[in-house]
């Protein structure tokens, strides 16, 4: 489905997205599993916004800058929280080993509570 708001992007569904629990964003394309909670779309939409904001350098920055990746994921998890995900669940998400952050729960929770979510 092509959506033009808030930014042009394509949303599609798939089964068993590799390397993901419920969703994934690649540039302006969001792929969601059919049973994904609604907040997953908002999380991935934040990554689409970041892709536009960085003039399509989001993937490069995400891969090569741990600091950018942390900033990116904290913003996305904050969107998840704003749309129904619990703080505890989002904290565990930020702590996921696949991101390579090696954060304590206190640090992850603190980032979710303090970093601004707006542009």
C-alpha positions in Angstrom: 0.0 0.0 0.0 1.4 3.4 -1.0 0.9 6.0 1.7 1.7 9.7 1.2 1.5 10.9 4.7 3.3 11.8 6.8 6.0 11.0 4.2 5.7 8.9 1.0 6.3 5.3 1.9 5.1 1.8 1.0 3.8 -0.6 3.6 3.6 -4.3 2.9 3.1 -7.5 4.9 5.2 -10.6 4.9 5.7 -13.8 6.9 8.8 -14.4 9.0 10.9 -11.3 8.3 14.5 -12.3 8.5 16.4 -10.5 11.4 13.2 -9.0 12.8 10.5 -9.8 15.3 7.6 -7.9 13.7 8.8 -5.3 11.2 11.5 -3.7 9.2 12.1 -0.5 7.3 14.4 -0.3 4.3 14.4 3.3 3.0 10.8 4.3 2.4 9.5 0.7 2.5 8.0 -0.8 5.6 7.5 -4.5 5.9 5.3 -5.8 8.7 4.3 -9.2 9.8 0.5 -9.7 9.6 0.3 -10.1 13.4 2.5 -7.2 14.3 1.0 -4.8 17.0 0.1 -1.4 15.8 3.0 0.3 17.5 5.5 -1.6 15.3 4.2 0.4 12.3 4.9 3.6 14.2 8.4 2.4 15.1 9.3 1.6 11.5 7.7 4.8 10.3 10.1 6.7 12.5 13.0 4.9 10.6 11.4 6.1 7.3 11.4 9.6 8.7 15.0 9.2 9.6 15.8 8.0 6.1 14.3 11.2 4.6 15.9 13.4 7.3 19.3 12.1 6.4 18.7 12.4 2.7 18.8 8.6 2.3 22.0 8.1 4.3 20.2 6.5 7.2 21.2 3.0 6.2 24.9 3.9 5.9 24.9 5.8 9.2 22.9 3.1 10.9 25.4 0.4 9.9 28.6 2.3 10.6 27.8 4.6 13.5 26.9 2.9 16.8 26.0 6.4 18.2 23.6 7.1 15.3 22.1 3.6 15.6 21.4 4.1 19.3 19.9 7.6 18.6 17.8 6.1 15.8 16.5 3.1 17.8 15.7 5.2 20.9 13.6 7.6 18.8 11.8 4.7 17.2 11.1 2.9 20.5 9.8 6.2 21.9 7.3 6.3 19.1 6.4 2.7 20.0 5.8 3.8 23.6 3.7 6.8 22.4 1.5 4.3 20.5 0.9 1.6 23.1 4.2 -0.3 23.8 5.1 -0.6 27.4 8.2 1.1 28.7 9.4 -2.2 30.0 9.0 -3.9 26.6 10.7 -0.9 24.8 13.6 -1.0 27.3 14.1 -4.7 26.5 14.0 -3.8 22.8 16.7 -1.2 23.1 18.8 -3.7 25.1 18.5 -6.4 22.3 21.9 -7.8 21.6 21.5 -7.6 17.9 21.9 -3.8 18.1 25.3 -4.2 19.8 24.7 -1.5 22.4 25.5 -3.5 25.6 23.3 -1.3 27.8 22.0 -1.9 31.3 18.3 -1.8 31.8 18.8 1.4 33.8 20.7 3.1 31.0 18.2 2.0 28.3 15.2 3.1 30.4 17.0 6.4 31.1 17.5 7.1 27.4 13.8 6.3 26.7 12.8 8.7 29.4 15.1 11.6 28.6 15.9 11.9 24.9 13.5 14.0 23.0 11.2 12.3 20.5 10.5 15.3 18.2 12.6 16.4 15.2 
